[in-house]
Amino acid sequence: MRSHQERVIQEYVPGKEVSLIHLIANPGIEVVKALNYRLEGNAIGLITISPSEAAIIAADLATKSGSVSVEQIDEGNGSVVIKGDMSSVEYALEQVRETLGGVMNFAVCPLTRT
């Protein structure tokens, strides 16, 4: 006798989502060297977003919000790295979060910190 087995098929369907928004305060020198960054300020901000092209929008919003610079934009994978002083990076990340979530109706995760 054959038993009935349920099969689940999962697939990734890109939506409008910010899946990571993180502030690294005072990153260790080893981390900065490993990333080959020239740290300006004392903080790094990380954003992961889909669709991946929206990384350009996130980078634009971040730089227009204050005194931060873009270290990296990977529009193929949907990631953005910004840097600057801690309060500016935090403010920029919050502005990205609020604009994408409130104005553009993205699903947005909370801002995390280390």
Buried (B, 14 or more C-beta within 10 A) or exposed (E): EEEEEEEEEEEEEEEBBBEBBBBBEEBEEEEBEEBEBEBEBBBBBBBBBBBBEBBBBBBBBBBEBBBBBBBBBEBEEBBBBBBBBBEBBBBBBBBBBEBBBEEEEBEBBEBEEE
